[in-house]
Amino acid sequence: MPSRTFWRTVRRSLLQAILLGAAICVAAPARAATVELFAPRPFGYFLGDVITLEAAVTLDPGFKLEPGSLPRPRPVTYWLDLRSADLTELPAVHGARRYRLLLSYQTFYAPLETRGLDIPAVPLTARDGDQVLNLSVPSWNFAASPLRSLVAGGAANPMALQPDIAPLPHPLRADLRRVAGATAVGLASILGLAILRGWGPFGRLRPPFSAAARDIRRILAAPSAEAYSKALLRLHRAFDAAAGHRLFADDVPAFLAGCPHLATEADIMAHFFHASRIAFFGKGADAAMVEMTPDALLSLARRLAVAERKGAARPVAAPTQREATA
Amino acid sequence: MKWVARAWSTKWPIRRLADLTLATLVVAALGVLAALGARIGWHAMENRTIAALAEGRDVPVPETAAPRLLLARAHFLMVRDRLDEAQPFVDRLARADQTELAVAALYDLANARLARAISHLEQTQIDPAIPLVRLAKAGYRAALVRDPGFWDAKYNLDIAMRLIRDFPQIEQEEHDDAQETPKRLWTDLPGLPRGLP
């Protein structure tokens, strides 16, 4: 049978429970702010190790974390350094500000045996106008381990230090590799330029009339009979190169049959061979200049160059067309 | 060489553009080569000095020299027990932005100090050993702050820590001071009314 004291105790606990419930109901809206600690493994740390604690801070709507209340990087205790404290603001939820606080510590505790250590709590202050809210990142306990055995065993000298870092010379290999790369790029570019501009042995690769037009323009820059004969000869060499053999006036029809894209210039080509005959086998260069002016000669060379380019472009374009229709 | 003919048949502005690009590339490659050549030459010269120091020749090095050269000189001095002469080089390296070399300098100097302290202790000379161990610990710690994953420094710091352990009390006071300083700054501000009539 329950005694009187028992009933008194029951009544008192009931009363306490009701009061506590009421207190929770009243306090709940004001205590929505939370600090949640995400910590790494709490064991297996040696001296010099870095420990990064992450705290998620959620505030009540309207409150804002005081930036001045953040801890500055400093030695926290004689064995613990705070390396950095980074605060990132996360997107707010229903007007409540959220933050992520990263606290990076470095421990310099040299335990003789595995031992628990405390990273102290970090106080934070949030403010909404005059209202001040004091929060704190909770303290965190971890186990620090010794690096060496307590009692020296065997013949090894316990005071033997790890060796120095020897000074090393500048590493040159990376730079030498860069030199090789730059040289390769430079040489490739020079090769490309040589092909494009027809330098040295690549001059032969250039279409003959295109090269001749360029040369003739240069030769005719000095207007003289001698230059004119030179220009004539240059165009003759271009015809020879295009035909693949020495080309005379009589061979022109046969040559044109092989190169139909040049056929449009047939008349003026005949004119050129005529002028050339006058210059070299007739009255001389001066008379030939009357027959065909230097300007006309240059324009012939240029038109041949254009025709030749079009002729070269056509065989390249043709197969793609055929593929398209097939 | 059909592609060459094709290159010739492209239109004038494209060819001009290709020409310009290639010319620019040639000039750029030449510039890079000149810069690299200068740097390689400079480094090779410094490497000769570093090699001479490593061989044990007492080559002077100005304090404004390249960090690598400073480290070589500082190491030369440390190995020969001229720690006070090595200190300015190490200080300079610690301020330089090349972490790797700064760590090496701090660690090597701490090693030299700890080794000397241990040799003092072996002859039971306690008093000269104490400041050396303290400085060595500070050196290892500075190296570990710069490179937390440096195991050799951890190991040697552990040796130093067992010779002289850190004392919580002394450091605790310093810590308290640091926290109170801002408050004192404010109360010391001039111009605050002090209740005079």
Boltz contact constraints between the chains, C-beta under 6 A:
constraints:
  - contact:
      token1: [A, 46]
      token2: [B, 154]
      max_distance: 6.0
  - contact:
      token1: [A, 47]
      token2: [B, 154]
      max_distance: 6.0
  - contact:
      token1: [A, 48]
      token2: [B, 144]
      max_distance: 6.0
  - contact:
      token1: [A, 48]
      token2: [B, 148]
      max_distance: 6.0
  - contact:
      token1: [A, 48]
      token2: [B, 154]
      max_distance: 6.0
  - contact:
      token1: [A, 50]
      token2: [B, 148]
      max_distance: 6.0
  - contact:
      token1: [A, 78]
      token2: [B, 166]
      max_distance: 6.0
  - contact:
      token1: [A, 78]
      token2: [B, 168]
      max_distance: 6.0
  - contact:
      token1: [A, 78]
      token2: [B, 171]
      max_distance: 6.0
  - contact:
      token1: [A, 108]
      token2: [B, 141]
      max_distance: 6.0
  - contact:
      token1: [A, 110]
      token2: [B, 158]
      max_distance: 6.0
  - contact:
      token1: [A, 110]
      token2: [B, 161]
      max_distance: 6.0
  - contact:
      token1: [A, 147]
      token2: [B, 158]
      max_distance: 6.0
  - contact:
      token1: [A, 148]
      token2: [B, 158]
      max_distance: 6.0
  - contact:
      token1: [A, 159]
      token2: [B, 118]
      max_distance: 6.0
  - contact:
      token1: [A, 161]
      token2: [B, 111]
      max_distance: 6.0
  - contact:
      token1: [A, 161]
      token2: [B, 156]
      max_distance: 6.0
  - contact:
      token1: [A, 162]
      token2: [B, 152]
      max_distance: 6.0
  - contact:
      token1: [A, 162]
      token2: [B, 155]
      max_distance: 6.0
  - contact:
      token1: [A, 162]
      token2: [B, 156]
      max_distance: 6.0
  - contact:
      token1: [A, 164]
      token2: [B, 108]
      max_distance: 6.0
  - contact:
      token1: [A, 164]
      token2: [B, 111]
      max_distance: 6.0
  - contact:
      token1: [A, 165]
      token2: [B, 104]
      max_distance: 6.0
  - contact:
      token1: [A, 165]
      token2: [B, 108]
      max_distance: 6.0
  - contact:
      token1: [A, 167]
      token2: [B, 71]
      max_distance: 6.0
  - contact:
      token1: [A, 167]
      token2: [B, 72]
      max_distance: 6.0
  - contact:
      token1: [A, 167]
      token2: [B, 75]
      max_distance: 6.0
  - contact:
      token1: [A, 169]
      token2: [B, 47]
      max_distance: 6.0
  - contact:
      token1: [A, 169]
      token2: [B, 50]
      max_distance: 6.0
  - contact:
      token1: [A, 170]
      token2: [B, 43]
      max_distance: 6.0
  - contact:
      token1: [A, 170]
      token2: [B, 47]
      max_distance: 6.0
  - contact:
      token1: [A, 170]
      token2: [B, 68]
      max_distance: 6.0
  - contact:
      token1: [A, 172]
      token2: [B, 40]
      max_distance: 6.0
  - contact:
      token1: [A, 175]
      token2: [B, 36]
      max_distance: 6.0
  - contact:
      token1: [A, 175]
      token2: [B, 40]
      max_distance: 6.0
  - contact:
      token1: [A, 178]
      token2: [B, 36]
      max_distance: 6.0
  - contact:
      token1: [A, 179]
      token2: [B, 36]
      max_distance: 6.0
  - contact:
      token1: [A, 182]
      token2: [B, 29]
      max_distance: 6.0
  - contact:
      token1: [A, 182]
      token2: [B, 32]
      max_distance: 6.0
  - contact:
      token1: [A, 182]
      token2: [B, 33]
      max_distance: 6.0
  - contact:
      token1: [A, 185]
      token2: [B, 29]
      max_distance: 6.0
  - contact:
      token1: [A, 186]
      token2: [B, 26]
      max_distance: 6.0
  - contact:
      token1: [A, 186]
      token2: [B, 29]
      max_distance: 6.0
  - contact:
      token1: [A, 189]
      token2: [B, 22]
      max_distance: 6.0
  - contact:
      token1: [A, 189]
      token2: [B, 25]
      max_distance: 6.0
  - contact:
      token1: [A, 189]
      token2: [B, 26]
      max_distance: 6.0
  - contact:
      token1: [A, 190]
      token2: [B, 26]
      max_distance: 6.0
  - contact:
      token1: [A, 192]
      token2: [B, 22]
      max_distance: 6.0
  - contact:
      token1: [A, 193]
      token2: [B, 22]
      max_distance: 6.0
  - contact:
      token1: [A, 196]
      token2: [B, 19]
      max_distance: 6.0
  - contact:
      token1: [A, 205]
      token2: [B, 4]
      max_distance: 6.0
  - contact:
      token1: [A, 207]
      token2: [B, 8]
      max_distance: 6.0
  - contact:
      token1: [A, 309]
      token2: [B, 9]
      max_distance: 6.0
  - contact:
      token1: [A, 312]
      token2: [B, 5]
      max_distance: 6.0
  - contact:
      token1: [A, 312]
      token2: [B, 9]
      max_distance: 6.0
  - contact:
      token1: [A, 313]
      token2: [B, 9]
      max_distance: 6.0
  - contact:
      token1: [A, 316]
      token2: [B, 6]
      max_distance: 6.0
